[in-house]
Amino acid sequence: MPEPLTVVAIAVAVAGQEAKLRELQQRLVADTLNEPGCIRFELNQAIDDPRVLIFTETWASEADWRKHMQGAAIQRFQASGAGRLIADFTLFRAHRVAGGSPTIQP
């Protein structure tokens, strides 16, 4: 059985564009939540710097995440011009080591 994949993606909006980027990212969340293998897909905004928007995702497998990254929701997000609203982007892929919800333990 594949191990669940956790993804943390951090986008820093271009100054003054955080509201527009957040709007586009919220659409991406809505489009993604029902994709196969999506266990959790949420968007958070940093309290101390509203330009920082953080996706926290859990996928049933890396293969499911890779399908998502090639899928229709990501293609729509890219076509929206969201990339021009991002000043910096960092993505981390990880496997859980300890803790978490017992309903999604590997």
MARTORGU-307032 format. One record per residue: residue number from 1; x, y, z of N, C-alpha, C in turn; residue in one letter. Coordinates in Angstrom, 3 decimals. Layout:
# residues N
<nr->NUM&n.x->X&n.y->Y&n.z->Z&ca.x->X&ca.y->Y&ca.z->Z&c.x->X&c.y->Y&c.z->Z&rest->A>
...
# end
This chain:
# residues 106
<nr->1&n.x->0.855&n.y->-1.184&n.z->0.000&ca.x->0.000&ca.y->0.000&ca.z->0.000&c.x->0.897&c.y->1.242&c.z->0.000&rest->M>
<nr->2&n.x->0.614&n.y->2.207&n.z->-0.885&ca.x->1.446&ca.y->3.427&ca.z->-0.930&c.x->1.328&c.y->4.232&c.z->0.355&rest->P>
<nr->3&n.x->2.395&n.y->4.917&n.z->0.664&ca.x->2.428&ca.y->5.774&ca.z->1.850&c.x->1.805&c.y->7.125&c.z->1.518&rest->E>
<nr->4&n.x->0.950&n.y->7.671&n.z->2.412&ca.x->0.398&ca.y->9.010&ca.z->2.167&c.x->1.514&c.y->10.044&c.z->2.021&rest->P>
<nr->5&n.x->1.239&n.y->11.043&n.z->1.223&ca.x->2.187&ca.y->12.121&ca.z->0.964&c.x->1.635&c.y->13.418&c.z->1.532&rest->L>
<nr->6&n.x->2.476&n.y->14.131&n.z->2.273&ca.x->2.128&ca.y->15.462&ca.z->2.750&c.x->2.876&c.y->16.477&c.z->1.896&rest->T>
<nr->7&n.x->2.175&n.y->17.502&n.z->1.476&ca.x->2.778&ca.y->18.579&ca.z->0.701&c.x->2.488&c.y->19.895&c.z->1.405&rest->V>
<nr->8&n.x->3.518&n.y->20.700&n.z->1.567&ca.x->3.369&ca.y->22.064&ca.z->2.065&c.x->3.931&c.y->22.971&c.z->0.983&rest->V>
<nr->9&n.x->3.082&n.y->23.826&n.z->0.447&ca.x->3.475&ca.y->24.743&ca.z->-0.622&c.x->3.270&c.y->26.167&c.z->-0.130&rest->A>
<nr->10&n.x->4.327&n.y->26.949&n.z->-0.169&ca.x->4.296&ca.y->28.309&ca.z->0.361&c.x->4.498&c.y->29.295&c.z->-0.788&rest->I>
<nr->11&n.x->3.507&n.y->30.135&n.z->-1.000&ca.x->3.579&ca.y->31.166&ca.z->-2.036&c.x->3.605&c.y->32.529&c.z->-1.370&rest->A>
<nr->12&n.x->4.489&n.y->33.371&n.z->-1.828&ca.x->4.539&ca.y->34.757&ca.z->-1.366&c.x->4.013&c.y->35.613&c.z->-2.511&rest->V>
<nr->13&n.x->2.929&n.y->36.311&n.z->-2.262&ca.x->2.291&ca.y->37.121&ca.z->-3.291&c.x->3.116&c.y->38.364&c.z->-3.602&rest->A>
<nr->14&n.x->3.030&n.y->38.796&n.z->-4.830&ca.x->3.576&ca.y->40.094&ca.z->-5.210&c.x->2.863&c.y->41.133&c.z->-4.338&rest->V>
<nr->15&n.x->3.586&n.y->42.117&n.z->-3.858&ca.x->3.004&ca.y->43.147&ca.z->-2.991&c.x->1.744&c.y->43.732&c.z->-3.619&rest->A>
<nr->16&n.x->0.685&n.y->43.774&n.z->-2.846&ca.x->-0.588&ca.y->44.317&ca.z->-3.309&c.x->-1.462&c.y->43.324&c.z->-4.054&rest->G>
<nr->17&n.x->-0.972&n.y->42.103&n.z->-4.285&ca.x->-1.721&ca.y->41.101&ca.z->-5.052&c.x->-2.211&c.y->39.933&c.z->-4.205&rest->Q>
<nr->18&n.x->-2.028&n.y->40.036&n.z->-2.877&ca.x->-2.377&ca.y->38.898&ca.z->-2.030&c.x->-3.864&c.y->38.547&c.z->-2.092&rest->E>
<nr->19&n.x->-4.745&n.y->39.521&n.z->-2.183&ca.x->-6.184&ca.y->39.227&ca.z->-2.234&c.x->-6.535&c.y->38.496&c.z->-3.530&rest->A>
<nr->20&n.x->-5.994&n.y->38.932&n.z->-4.639&ca.x->-6.271&ca.y->38.280&ca.z->-5.925&c.x->-5.692&c.y->36.870&c.z->-5.947&rest->K>
<nr->21&n.x->-4.450&n.y->36.714&n.z->-5.469&ca.x->-3.853&ca.y->35.380&ca.z->-5.434&c.x->-4.670&c.y->34.464&c.z->-4.531&rest->L>
<nr->22&n.x->-5.065&n.y->34.957&n.z->-3.363&ca.x->-5.870&ca.y->34.149&ca.z->-2.444&c.x->-7.177&c.y->33.712&c.z->-3.100&rest->R>
<nr->23&n.x->-7.808&n.y->34.617&n.z->-3.841&ca.x->-9.054&ca.y->34.280&ca.z->-4.545&c.x->-8.831&c.y->33.135&c.z->-5.532&rest->E>
<nr->24&n.x->-7.767&n.y->33.219&n.z->-6.317&ca.x->-7.470&ca.y->32.160&ca.z->-7.287&c.x->-7.107&c.y->30.853&c.z->-6.595&rest->L>
<nr->25&n.x->-6.385&n.y->30.947&n.z->-5.489&ca.x->-6.026&ca.y->29.745&ca.z->-4.745&c.x->-7.254&c.y->29.116&c.z->-4.092&rest->Q>
<nr->26&n.x->-8.200&n.y->29.922&n.z->-3.651&ca.x->-9.428&ca.y->29.379&ca.z->-3.067&c.x->-10.217&c.y->28.599&c.z->-4.123&rest->Q>
<nr->27&n.x->-10.216&n.y->29.075&n.z->-5.354&ca.x->-10.862&ca.y->28.323&ca.z->-6.442&c.x->-10.157&c.y->26.989&c.z->-6.652&rest->R>
<nr->28&n.x->-8.822&n.y->27.016&n.z->-6.575&ca.x->-8.056&ca.y->25.778&ca.z->-6.723&c.x->-8.430&c.y->24.783&c.z->-5.626&rest->L>
<nr->29&n.x->-8.595&n.y->25.255&n.z->-4.412&ca.x->-9.006&ca.y->24.375&ca.z->-3.312&c.x->-10.354&c.y->23.741&c.z->-3.643&rest->V>
<nr->30&n.x->-11.317&n.y->24.549&n.z->-4.029&ca.x->-12.653&ca.y->24.031&ca.z->-4.341&c.x->-12.600&c.y->23.006&c.z->-5.466&rest->A>
<nr->31&n.x->-11.767&n.y->23.267&n.z->-6.473&ca.x->-11.637&ca.y->22.344&ca.z->-7.606&c.x->-10.922&c.y->21.051&c.z->-7.240&rest->D>
<nr->32&n.x->-10.097&n.y->21.078&n.z->-6.209&ca.x->-9.224&ca.y->19.951&ca.z->-5.885&c.x->-9.809&c.y->18.996&c.z->-4.856&rest->T>
<nr->33&n.x->-10.633&n.y->19.477&n.z->-3.962&ca.x->-11.076&ca.y->18.669&ca.z->-2.822&c.x->-11.698&c.y->17.325&c.z->-3.193&rest->L>
<nr->34&n.x->-12.305&n.y->17.211&n.z->-4.354&ca.x->-12.954&ca.y->15.952&ca.z->-4.737&c.x->-12.117&c.y->15.108&c.z->-5.685&rest->N>
<nr->35&n.x->-10.851&n.y->15.492&n.z->-5.890&ca.x->-9.990&ca.y->14.695&ca.z->-6.769&c.x->-9.649&c.y->13.358&c.z->-6.109&rest->E>
<nr->36&n.x->-9.464&n.y->12.318&n.z->-6.919&ca.x->-9.077&ca.y->11.019&ca.z->-6.362&c.x->-7.775&c.y->11.130&c.z->-5.559&rest->P>
<nr->37&n.x->-7.785&n.y->10.554&n.z->-4.363&ca.x->-6.593&ca.y->10.523&ca.z->-3.531&c.x->-6.391&c.y->11.741&c.z->-2.656&rest->G>
<nr->38&n.x->-7.219&n.y->12.769&n.z->-2.810&ca.x->-7.081&ca.y->13.971&ca.z->-1.994&c.x->-7.703&c.y->13.706&c.z->-0.619&rest->C>
<nr->39&n.x->-6.863&n.y->13.717&n.z->0.398&ca.x->-7.320&ca.y->13.519&ca.z->1.767&c.x->-7.542&c.y->14.868&c.z->2.443&rest->I>
<nr->40&n.x->-6.629&n.y->15.791&n.z->2.212&ca.x->-6.724&ca.y->17.137&ca.z->2.794&c.x->-6.090&c.y->18.116&c.z->1.819&rest->R>
<nr->41&n.x->-6.745&n.y->19.253&n.z->1.616&ca.x->-6.215&ca.y->20.290&ca.z->0.743&c.x->-6.744&c.y->21.610&c.z->1.287&rest->F>
<nr->42&n.x->-5.907&n.y->22.312&n.z->2.022&ca.x->-6.376&ca.y->23.543&ca.z->2.646&c.x->-5.407&c.y->24.680&c.z->2.381&rest->E>
<nr->43&n.x->-5.948&n.y->25.874&n.z->2.418&ca.x->-5.176&ca.y->27.090&ca.z->2.197&c.x->-5.188&c.y->27.904&c.z->3.480&rest->L>
<nr->44&n.x->-4.018&n.y->28.346&n.z->3.898&ca.x->-3.868&ca.y->29.184&ca.z->5.089&c.x->-3.145&c.y->30.461&c.z->4.701&rest->N>
<nr->45&n.x->-3.379&n.y->31.523&n.z->5.460&ca.x->-2.698&ca.y->32.795&ca.z->5.229&c.x->-1.960&c.y->33.173&c.z->6.507&rest->Q>
<nr->46&n.x->-0.696&n.y->33.540&n.z->6.363&ca.x->0.112&ca.y->33.899&ca.z->7.525&c.x->-0.493&c.y->35.103&c.z->8.240&rest->A>
<nr->47&n.x->-0.487&n.y->35.059&n.z->9.535&ca.x->-1.025&ca.y->36.155&ca.z->10.351&c.x->-0.105&c.y->37.370&c.z->10.288&rest->I>
<nr->48&n.x->1.187&n.y->37.149&n.z->10.365&ca.x->2.143&ca.y->38.250&ca.z->10.432&c.x->2.498&c.y->38.861&c.z->9.080&rest->D>
<nr->49&n.x->2.212&n.y->38.147&n.z->7.993&ca.x->2.503&ca.y->38.663&ca.z->6.653&c.x->1.446&c.y->38.130&c.z->5.700&rest->D>
<nr->50&n.x->0.407&n.y->38.915&n.z->5.399&ca.x->-0.695&ca.y->38.427&ca.z->4.563&c.x->-0.289&c.y->38.083&c.z->3.133&rest->P>
<nr->51&n.x->0.934&n.y->38.423&n.z->2.747&ca.x->1.417&ca.y->38.024&ca.z->1.416&c.x->1.746&c.y->36.535&c.z->1.362&rest->R>
<nr->52&n.x->1.909&n.y->35.899&n.z->2.530&ca.x->2.310&ca.y->34.490&ca.z->2.591&c.x->1.067&c.y->33.611&c.z->2.669&rest->V>
<nr->53&n.x->0.886&n.y->32.785&n.z->1.644&ca.x->-0.242&ca.y->31.855&ca.z->1.551&c.x->0.316&c.y->30.441&c.z->1.520&rest->L>
<nr->54&n.x->-0.252&n.y->29.565&n.z->2.345&ca.x->0.321&ca.y->28.249&ca.z->2.580&c.x->-0.711&c.y->27.160&c.z->2.305&rest->I>
<nr->55&n.x->-0.405&n.y->26.295&n.z->1.345&ca.x->-1.214&ca.y->25.101&ca.z->1.120&c.x->-0.683&c.y->23.990&c.z->2.006&rest->F>
<nr->56&n.x->-1.584&n.y->23.286&n.z->2.680&ca.x->-1.244&ca.y->22.081&ca.z->3.418&c.x->-2.100&c.y->20.967&c.z->2.825&rest->T>
<nr->57&n.x->-1.424&n.y->19.979&n.z->2.271&ca.x->-2.118&ca.y->18.928&ca.z->1.521&c.x->-1.718&c.y->17.559&c.z->2.042&rest->E>
<nr->58&n.x->-2.659&n.y->16.631&n.z->1.993&ca.x->-2.352&ca.y->15.225&ca.z->2.217&c.x->-2.997&c.y->14.443&c.z->1.082&rest->T>
<nr->59&n.x->-2.187&n.y->13.609&n.z->0.464&ca.x->-2.620&ca.y->12.779&ca.z->-0.662&c.x->-2.437&c.y->11.317&c.z->-0.290&rest->W>
<nr->60&n.x->-3.303&n.y->10.461&n.z->-0.790&ca.x->-3.219&ca.y->9.032&ca.z->-0.496&c.x->-1.887&c.y->8.454&c.z->-0.966&rest->A>
<nr->61&n.x->-1.321&n.y->9.035&n.z->-2.020&ca.x->-0.035&ca.y->8.563&ca.z->-2.535&c.x->0.622&c.y->9.669&c.z->-3.345&rest->S>
<nr->62&n.x->1.904&n.y->9.512&n.z->-3.571&ca.x->2.601&ca.y->10.465&ca.z->-4.438&c.x->2.038&c.y->10.417&c.z->-5.852&rest->E>
<nr->63&n.x->1.634&n.y->9.231&n.z->-6.296&ca.x->1.048&ca.y->9.105&ca.z->-7.636&c.x->-0.224&c.y->9.953&c.z->-7.751&rest->A>
<nr->64&n.x->-1.059&n.y->9.954&n.z->-6.707&ca.x->-2.279&ca.y->10.779&ca.z->-6.735&c.x->-1.922&c.y->12.258&c.z->-6.817&rest->D>
<nr->65&n.x->-0.915&n.y->12.683&n.z->-6.052&ca.x->-0.481&ca.y->14.085&ca.z->-6.096&c.x->0.048&c.y->14.440&c.z->-7.488&rest->W>
<nr->66&n.x->0.821&n.y->13.562&n.z->-8.072&ca.x->1.375&ca.y->13.831&ca.z->-9.411&c.x->0.253&c.y->13.943&c.z->-10.452&rest->R>
<nr->67&n.x->-0.783&n.y->13.122&n.z->-10.331&ca.x->-1.943&ca.y->13.238&ca.z->-11.231&c.x->-2.613&c.y->14.595&c.z->-11.044&rest->K>
<nr->68&n.x->-2.750&n.y->15.009&n.z->-9.788&ca.x->-3.321&ca.y->16.328&ca.z->-9.489&c.x->-2.500&c.y->17.430&c.z->-10.163&rest->H>
<nr->69&n.x->-1.192&n.y->17.318&n.z->-10.066&ca.x->-0.305&ca.y->18.354&ca.z->-10.621&c.x->-0.387&c.y->18.441&c.z->-12.144&rest->M>
<nr->70&n.x->-0.866&n.y->17.401&n.z->-12.789&ca.x->-1.053&ca.y->17.399&ca.z->-14.242&c.x->-2.516&c.y->17.578&c.z->-14.634&rest->Q>
<nr->71&n.x->-3.400&n.y->17.670&n.z->-13.643&ca.x->-4.833&ca.y->17.650&ca.z->-13.890&c.x->-5.458&c.y->18.987&c.z->-14.240&rest->G>
<nr->72&n.x->-6.756&n.y->18.936&n.z->-14.431&ca.x->-7.538&ca.y->20.081&ca.z->-14.894&c.x->-7.517&c.y->21.250&c.z->-13.915&rest->A>
<nr->73&n.x->-7.567&n.y->20.979&n.z->-12.611&ca.x->-7.605&ca.y->22.071&ca.z->-11.626&c.x->-6.321&c.y->22.889&c.z->-11.677&rest->A>
<nr->74&n.x->-5.187&n.y->22.224&n.z->-11.740&ca.x->-3.907&ca.y->22.934&ca.z->-11.822&c.x->-3.790&c.y->23.652&c.z->-13.155&rest->I>
<nr->75&n.x->-4.250&n.y->23.038&n.z->-14.222&ca.x->-4.197&ca.y->23.699&ca.z->-15.530&c.x->-5.028&c.y->24.975&c.z->-15.536&rest->Q>
<nr->76&n.x->-6.217&n.y->24.935&n.z->-14.917&ca.x->-7.050&ca.y->26.150&ca.z->-14.825&c.x->-6.356&c.y->27.213&c.z->-13.972&rest->R>
<nr->77&n.x->-5.738&n.y->26.779&n.z->-12.867&ca.x->-5.031&ca.y->27.711&ca.z->-11.993&c.x->-3.890&c.y->28.391&c.z->-12.749&rest->F>
<nr->78&n.x->-3.130&n.y->27.634&n.z->-13.486&ca.x->-2.028&ca.y->28.206&ca.z->-14.257&c.x->-2.539&c.y->29.135&c.z->-15.349&rest->Q>
<nr->79&n.x->-3.618&n.y->28.747&n.z->-16.004&ca.x->-4.181&ca.y->29.575&ca.z->-17.079&c.x->-4.764&c.y->30.881&c.z->-16.546&rest->A>
<nr->80&n.x->-5.084&n.y->30.927&n.z->-15.252&ca.x->-5.675&ca.y->32.129&ca.z->-14.653&c.x->-4.672&c.y->33.280&c.z->-14.542&rest->S>
<nr->81&n.x->-3.395&n.y->32.976&n.z->-14.740&ca.x->-2.374&ca.y->34.004&ca.z->-14.586&c.x->-1.852&c.y->34.122&c.z->-13.166&rest->G>
<nr->82&n.x->-2.206&n.y->33.167&n.z->-12.317&ca.x->-1.787&ca.y->33.215&ca.z->-10.916&c.x->-0.268&c.y->33.293&c.z->-10.775&rest->A>
<nr->83&n.x->0.448&n.y->32.681&n.z->-11.681&ca.x->1.908&ca.y->32.689&ca.z->-11.609&c.x->2.499&c.y->34.086&c.z->-11.589&rest->G>
<nr->84&n.x->1.848&n.y->35.024&n.z->-12.253&ca.x->2.332&ca.y->36.409&ca.z->-12.276&c.x->2.108&c.y->37.117&c.z->-10.935&rest->R>
<nr->85&n.x->1.287&n.y->36.532&n.z->-10.078&ca.x->0.975&ca.y->37.123&ca.z->-8.781&c.x->1.871&c.y->36.592&c.z->-7.666&rest->L>
<nr->86&n.x->2.758&n.y->35.653&n.z->-8.003&ca.x->3.612&ca.y->34.999&ca.z->-7.013&c.x->5.037&c.y->35.520&c.z->-7.138&rest->I>
<nr->87&n.x->5.544&n.y->36.091&n.z->-6.024&ca.x->6.916&ca.y->36.605&ca.z->-6.000&c.x->7.914&c.y->35.516&c.z->-5.640&rest->A>
<nr->88&n.x->7.491&n.y->34.558&n.z->-4.813&ca.x->8.375&ca.y->33.474&ca.z->-4.382&c.x->7.520&c.y->32.257&c.z->-4.082&rest->D>
<nr->89&n.x->8.089&n.y->31.067&n.z->-4.293&ca.x->7.340&ca.y->29.838&ca.z->-4.094&c.x->8.285&c.y->28.751&c.z->-3.599&rest->F>
<nr->90&n.x->7.850&n.y->28.021&n.z->-2.571&ca.x->8.610&ca.y->26.893&ca.z->-2.045&c.x->7.658&c.y->25.729&c.z->-1.833&rest->T>
<nr->91&n.x->8.097&n.y->24.524&n.z->-2.201&ca.x->7.263&ca.y->23.336&ca.z->-2.050&c.x->8.069&c.y->22.264&c.z->-1.328&rest->L>
<nr->92&n.x->7.428&n.y->21.652&n.z->-0.338&ca.x->8.035&ca.y->20.553&ca.z->0.410&c.x->7.146&c.y->19.326&c.z->0.270&rest->F>
<nr->93&n.x->7.738&n.y->18.184&n.z->-0.060&ca.x->7.034&ca.y->16.903&ca.z->-0.058&c.x->7.588&c.y->16.109&c.z->1.117&rest->R>
<nr->94&n.x->6.710&n.y->15.450&n.z->1.878&ca.x->7.168&ca.y->14.754&ca.z->3.072&c.x->6.290&c.y->13.542&c.z->3.362&rest->A>
<nr->95&n.x->6.863&n.y->12.628&n.z->4.133&ca.x->6.110&ca.y->11.520&ca.z->4.706&c.x->6.070&c.y->11.716&c.z->6.209&rest->H>
<nr->96&n.x->4.947&n.y->11.411&n.z->6.803&ca.x->4.765&ca.y->11.584&ca.z->8.246&c.x->5.714&c.y->10.682&c.z->9.011&rest->R>
<nr->97&n.x->6.253&n.y->11.220&n.z->10.075&ca.x->7.140&ca.y->10.469&ca.z->10.954&c.x->6.426&c.y->10.126&c.z->12.263&rest->V>
<nr->98&n.x->5.608&n.y->11.053&n.z->12.769&ca.x->4.921&ca.y->10.810&ca.z->14.036&c.x->3.688&c.y->11.702&c.z->14.126&rest->A>
<nr->99&n.x->2.721&n.y->11.281&n.z->14.933&ca.x->1.533&ca.y->12.092&ca.z->15.209&c.x->0.541&c.y->12.092&c.z->14.069&rest->G>
<nr->100&n.x->-0.422&n.y->13.000&n.z->14.163&ca.x->-1.437&ca.y->13.136&ca.z->13.127&c.x->-2.726&c.y->12.409&c.z->13.471&rest->G>
<nr->101&n.x->-3.643&n.y->12.475&n.z->12.569&ca.x->-4.959&ca.y->11.863&ca.z->12.740&c.x->-4.879&c.y->10.356&c.z->12.536&rest->S>
<nr->102&n.x->-5.471&n.y->9.582&n.z->13.422&ca.x->-5.440&ca.y->8.125&ca.z->13.256&c.x->-6.206&c.y->7.664&c.z->12.025&rest->P>
<nr->103&n.x->-7.079&n.y->8.509&n.z->11.465&ca.x->-7.857&ca.y->8.094&ca.z->10.288&c.x->-7.025&c.y->8.120&c.z->9.012&rest->T>
<nr->104&n.x->-5.867&n.y->8.763&n.z->9.031&ca.x->-5.045&ca.y->8.807&ca.z->7.826&c.x->-3.639&c.y->8.287&c.z->8.073&rest->I>
<nr->105&n.x->-3.472&n.y->7.487&n.z->9.106&ca.x->-2.173&ca.y->6.879&ca.z->9.374&c.x->-1.858&c.y->5.881&c.z->8.267&rest->Q>
<nr->106&n.x->-0.594&n.y->5.812&n.z->7.859&ca.x->-0.236&ca.y->4.824&ca.z->6.820&c.x->-0.385&c.y->3.404&c.z->7.333&rest->P>
# end
